[in-house]
Amino acid sequence: MKRQTHLRIRKAHRYLGLFTGLQFILWTLGGLYFSWSDIDEIHGDHQRNHASFFSKEISLVSPAQVLTNLPQAKEIKSVKLVDVLGEPVYQVSYFTTANGHAHEQTQLAVAATGQLRAPLTKQEAVQMAQLSFSDKAKVKQVEYLTEKNINGHHEYRESPLPAWAVTMDHPTNTTVYVAAERGEVTRFRNNKWRVFDFLWMLHTMDYQGRDNFGNLLLRVFSIAGMVTILSGFVLYFVSSGTRRQLQRETTLKARPKKFS
């Protein structure tokens, strides 16, 4: 191979390495953290108290009685029995129609009477968060999240709203998210999860939603990374001492012999 071509390959490999090298380090760093971490600790499962269950003797009205109090419901998605501070409550998910479009809504109802119930108050959400948290800790901060102010809590993305964000005064800085209209504790977010989420963002290169594996930037770097690896193989081949030795021997054999 001509020396000029050899130098071009080496130069291309060097610049590609600079372009993709930092991202390769971030991918590797994220992979190390993901593989060496306990996913249950990241999800906060070790901080959750065991769920309580109702006795089979509890008095419940038929869910059909609750549905009679929801004349606006066009279709029913699900009916679920949840525990709200020791009280059995029906969680009804249904669809309404407005301007030709279906909208999903959730309604709570007292399971013993069928009476509709208001969403969780701040006090109820704090109580549920503390009961679900395995360690004894005071509440440091409480925020009410709606569609308009969710940006400050990207860690709760794509989860039911409105919700109460109850942050504990705890070394793990855990925030317990309680969905107000669903009557449930939905998410635990601690410092380990936040590190995981940050590295996940660097891994996917989706710096806004963080979960889009099909974004253009990731595709560009994936292709550039593959070209960098292939150029390294080519550079190894053209720089191989064994290859040069074989090429030299082939050249010598191809020369005409001189006779004295």
C-alpha positions as CSV (number, residue, x, y, z in Angstrom):
1,M,0.0,0.0,0.0
2,K,1.3,3.4,-0.9
3,R,2.7,5.5,2.0
4,Q,0.3,8.4,1.2
5,T,-2.7,6.1,1.6
6,H,-1.3,4.7,4.8
7,L,-0.9,8.2,6.2
8,R,-4.5,9.1,5.2
9,I,-5.9,6.1,7.0
10,R,-3.8,6.9,10.1
11,K,-5.0,10.6,10.0
12,A,-8.6,9.6,9.6
13,H,-8.4,7.1,12.5
14,R,-6.8,9.7,14.7
15,Y,-9.5,12.4,14.1
16,L,-12.3,9.9,14.4
17,G,-10.9,8.7,17.6
18,L,-10.9,12.3,19.0
19,F,-14.5,12.8,17.7
20,T,-15.9,9.6,19.3
21,G,-13.5,8.9,22.1
22,L,-15.2,11.0,24.8
23,Q,-18.6,9.4,24.0
24,F,-17.0,6.0,24.1
25,I,-15.7,6.8,27.6
26,L,-19.2,8.0,28.7
27,W,-20.8,4.8,27.3
28,T,-18.3,2.6,29.1
29,L,-18.7,4.6,32.3
30,G,-22.4,4.2,32.1
31,G,-22.1,0.5,31.4
32,L,-19.9,0.0,34.4
33,Y,-22.4,1.8,36.7
34,F,-25.3,-0.1,35.3
35,S,-23.7,-3.5,35.6
36,W,-22.3,-2.9,39.1
37,S,-25.4,-1.4,40.6
38,D,-28.3,-3.2,42.3
39,I,-31.4,-2.2,40.2
40,D,-33.7,-2.8,43.2
41,E,-31.7,-0.1,45.1
42,I,-31.9,2.2,42.2
43,H,-35.7,1.8,42.0
44,G,-35.9,2.3,45.8
45,D,-37.5,-1.1,46.3
46,H,-35.4,-1.6,49.5
47,Q,-37.0,1.6,50.9
48,R,-40.6,0.5,50.4
49,N,-42.6,-1.0,53.2
50,H,-44.4,-4.2,52.4
51,A,-47.9,-3.7,51.0
52,S,-50.8,-4.3,53.3
53,F,-53.8,-6.4,52.3
54,F,-57.5,-6.4,53.1
55,S,-59.3,-9.1,54.9
56,K,-61.8,-11.1,52.8
57,E,-64.5,-10.1,55.3
58,I,-64.5,-6.4,54.2
59,S,-67.7,-4.9,53.1
60,L,-67.7,-3.8,49.4
61,V,-70.4,-2.5,47.2
62,S,-70.4,-3.6,43.5
63,P,-68.2,-1.5,41.2
64,A,-71.4,-1.2,39.0
65,Q,-72.8,1.1,41.8
66,V,-69.8,3.4,41.4
67,L,-70.3,3.5,37.6
68,T,-73.9,4.8,38.1
69,N,-72.3,7.9,39.7
70,L,-70.2,8.5,36.6
71,P,-72.7,9.2,33.8
72,Q,-69.9,11.0,31.9
73,A,-67.9,7.8,31.5
74,K,-68.3,6.4,27.9
75,E,-65.9,3.5,28.3
76,I,-64.3,1.8,31.3
77,K,-60.7,0.9,31.2
78,S,-60.2,-0.6,34.6
79,V,-61.5,-0.9,38.1
80,K,-59.0,-1.5,40.9
81,L,-59.1,-1.8,44.6
82,V,-56.4,0.3,46.4
83,D,-55.5,1.1,50.0
84,V,-55.8,4.7,50.9
85,L,-54.6,5.0,54.6
86,G,-56.2,1.7,55.5
87,E,-59.5,2.4,53.7
88,P,-60.5,0.3,50.7
89,V,-61.1,2.6,47.7
90,Y,-62.1,1.8,44.1
91,Q,-59.8,3.4,41.5
92,V,-61.9,3.7,38.3
93,S,-60.1,4.6,35.0
94,Y,-62.5,5.6,32.2
95,F,-62.8,7.6,29.0
96,T,-64.9,10.6,28.2
97,T,-65.4,12.2,24.8
98,A,-64.9,15.9,24.1
99,N,-64.7,17.5,20.6
100,G,-64.6,14.0,19.1
101,H,-61.5,13.0,21.1
102,A,-61.3,10.5,24.0
103,H,-59.8,11.6,27.2
104,E,-58.7,9.2,30.0
105,Q,-59.7,10.1,33.6
106,T,-59.5,8.5,37.0
107,Q,-62.0,8.7,39.8
108,L,-61.7,7.4,43.4
109,A,-64.7,6.0,45.2
110,V,-65.2,4.7,48.7
111,A,-65.5,0.9,48.2
112,A,-67.8,0.4,51.2
113,T,-70.5,2.8,50.0
114,G,-69.7,3.6,46.3
115,Q,-69.6,7.3,47.1
116,L,-67.2,9.3,44.9
117,R,-64.1,10.5,46.7
118,A,-62.0,13.6,46.1
119,P,-58.3,13.3,45.1
120,L,-55.7,13.0,47.8
121,T,-55.1,16.1,49.8
122,K,-51.6,17.2,50.8
123,Q,-52.0,15.8,54.3
124,E,-53.1,12.4,53.0
125,A,-50.3,12.3,50.4
126,V,-47.7,13.0,53.1
127,Q,-49.2,10.3,55.3
128,M,-49.1,7.8,52.5
129,A,-45.5,8.7,51.6
130,Q,-44.4,8.3,55.2
131,L,-46.2,5.0,55.6
132,S,-44.7,3.6,52.4
133,F,-41.1,4.7,53.3
134,S,-39.3,2.0,55.3
135,D,-37.1,4.4,57.3
136,K,-38.3,6.9,59.8
137,A,-37.7,10.3,58.3
138,K,-39.2,13.8,58.5
139,V,-40.7,15.4,55.4
140,K,-38.4,18.1,54.0
141,Q,-40.5,19.4,51.1
142,V,-43.9,18.8,49.5
143,E,-44.8,20.0,46.0
144,Y,-47.9,19.6,43.9
145,L,-47.2,18.6,40.3
146,T,-49.4,19.3,37.3
147,E,-48.8,19.4,33.6
148,K,-47.7,23.0,33.9
149,N,-44.9,22.6,36.5
150,I,-43.6,19.0,35.8
151,N,-40.3,20.4,34.3
152,G,-38.7,20.7,37.7
153,H,-39.3,17.0,38.2
154,H,-38.1,15.3,35.1
155,E,-37.5,12.2,37.2
156,Y,-41.3,11.7,37.3
157,R,-41.7,11.9,33.5
158,E,-44.5,9.9,31.8
159,S,-46.1,9.2,35.2
160,P,-49.7,9.9,36.4
161,L,-50.5,13.6,37.1
162,P,-51.5,15.4,39.2
163,A,-49.2,14.1,41.9
164,W,-47.7,15.1,45.2
165,A,-43.8,15.0,45.4
166,V,-42.9,14.3,49.0
167,T,-39.2,14.7,49.6
168,M,-37.8,13.0,52.8
169,D,-35.1,14.4,55.1
170,H,-33.0,11.4,54.5
171,P,-29.3,10.7,53.4
172,T,-30.7,9.2,50.2
173,N,-32.7,12.4,49.5
174,T,-35.6,10.2,48.5
175,T,-38.7,11.7,46.9
176,V,-41.9,9.7,47.1
177,Y,-44.4,10.5,44.4
178,V,-48.1,10.0,45.2
179,A,-50.6,10.2,42.3
180,A,-53.5,12.4,43.7
181,E,-56.3,11.1,41.5
182,R,-55.2,7.5,41.6
183,G,-54.7,7.3,45.3
184,E,-51.4,5.4,44.9
185,V,-47.7,5.8,45.7
186,T,-46.2,5.5,42.2
187,R,-42.5,6.3,42.3
188,F,-39.5,6.3,44.6
189,R,-36.6,8.5,43.4
190,N,-33.3,8.6,45.3
191,N,-29.7,9.7,44.7
192,K,-28.7,6.4,43.2
193,W,-31.5,6.6,40.7
194,R,-30.5,10.2,39.8
195,V,-26.9,9.1,39.0
196,F,-28.4,6.2,37.0
197,D,-30.7,8.6,35.1
198,F,-27.8,11.0,34.4
199,L,-25.6,8.3,33.0
200,W,-28.6,6.9,31.1
201,M,-29.0,10.3,29.5
202,L,-25.4,10.3,28.4
203,H,-25.8,6.7,27.1
204,T,-28.8,7.4,24.9
205,M,-27.6,11.0,24.0
206,D,-31.2,12.1,24.5
207,Y,-30.6,15.2,26.6
208,Q,-34.3,16.1,27.0
209,G,-36.6,13.0,27.2
210,R,-33.6,10.7,27.9
211,D,-35.4,7.6,26.6
212,N,-35.3,8.1,22.8
213,F,-32.9,5.5,21.3
214,G,-33.8,6.6,17.8
215,N,-32.5,10.2,18.0
216,L,-30.2,11.5,15.2
217,L,-27.2,12.3,17.4
218,L,-27.0,8.7,18.7
219,R,-27.3,7.4,15.2
220,V,-24.5,9.7,14.0
221,F,-22.1,8.7,16.8
222,S,-23.0,5.0,16.3
223,I,-22.0,5.1,12.7
224,A,-18.9,7.2,13.5
225,G,-17.9,4.7,16.2
226,M,-18.2,1.8,13.7
227,V,-16.1,3.6,11.1
228,T,-13.5,4.4,13.8
229,I,-13.3,0.7,14.8
230,L,-13.0,-0.4,11.1
231,S,-10.4,2.2,10.4
232,G,-8.4,0.8,13.4
233,F,-8.5,-2.7,11.9
234,V,-7.4,-1.4,8.5
235,L,-4.6,0.6,10.1
236,Y,-3.4,-2.5,12.0
237,F,-3.4,-4.5,8.7
238,V,-1.5,-1.9,6.7
239,S,1.0,-1.3,9.6
240,S,1.6,-5.0,10.3
241,G,5.3,-6.0,10.3
242,T,4.4,-9.5,9.2
243,R,2.5,-8.1,6.2
244,R,5.5,-5.9,5.2
245,Q,7.8,-8.8,5.5
246,L,5.6,-11.0,3.3
247,Q,5.3,-8.1,0.8
248,R,9.1,-7.7,0.8
249,E,9.7,-11.4,0.2
250,T,7.1,-11.4,-2.6
251,T,8.8,-8.4,-4.2
252,L,12.2,-10.1,-4.0
253,K,10.9,-13.3,-5.6
254,A,9.3,-11.4,-8.4
255,R,12.6,-9.7,-9.4
256,P,14.5,-11.3,-12.3
257,K,17.6,-13.2,-11.3
258,K,21.0,-12.0,-12.6
259,F,23.4,-14.6,-14.1
260,S,27.1,-14.0,-14.1
